[in-house]
Amino acid sequence: MSYIINKLNQKIAYKYTKGCSPGIVFVHGLNSDMQGLKAKSIEKYAKKNKLRFLRFDCRGHGQSFGRFEDFVISDWKQDLLDVIDKLTNGPQILIGSSMGAWLMILAANARPKKIAGLIGLSAAADFGYSLHKSLSFTRYSSREFSYILTKKFFINAKKNNILGKPFRFKKPFILIHGIKDKVVSDVIPKKIMEITTGNDVQIHFLKSSDHRLSSKKDLLTINNAINSVLSAI
């Protein structure tokens, strides 16, 4: 495992695969990390096609610095910008999973010249409001995981909302969403399409897929989406 050190002297863990341009950067979701099936599948695709690939852990996740509950959306956006600025060269395709899709749009707004294309997987943009509305406590739990969401988290999430204003992006943009997704409504990718000013935006709805998008068919769909973005660049 490799690390970069941010301005606060905190470690951000990453794994980088050498290759040709454009590079691909995978952005994981909330309470996830860079070790998931999607990240490793895309890494395998990048190696096969001799493309640069970067996956990393936001702070409070995986092997990066800190506790989950000490960070907010702005922190994780900064982590993405830090790895883009310090570890990548040339144009990049960002692939964001769930919260990672929200972060990739924030990053595309901040670094428009570096981003060549976007692929959003189960895009969970602006999820702070709906999540806060559904919770009685700041601790979120399910059969699979449990984590703490602070008041600071929800205040900051609102400041980073994107669905209420235009997203000026005229490069290839593909959103992939499972119809059986019980975490993020299929309304969200439609809203993202509506706010995006460019014409090259696609939504791929998968009839039998859920939020994870990690079945063999899902992973193949993601690879095909990368092919499409590469062809359009």
Buried (B, 14 or more C-beta within 10 A) or exposed (E): EEBBEBEEEBBBBBBBBEBEEBBBBBBBBBBBBBEBBBBBBBBBBBEEBEBBBBBBBBBBBBBBBBEBBBBBBEBBBBBBBBBBEEBBEEBBBBBBBBBBBBBBBBBBBBBEEBBBBBBBBBBBBBBBEEBBEEEEEBEBEEEEEEBBBEEEBBEBBEEBBBBEEEBEBEBBBBBBBBEEBEBBBBEBBEBBBEBBEEEBBBBBBBEEBBBBBBBEEBBEBBBEBBEBBBEEE
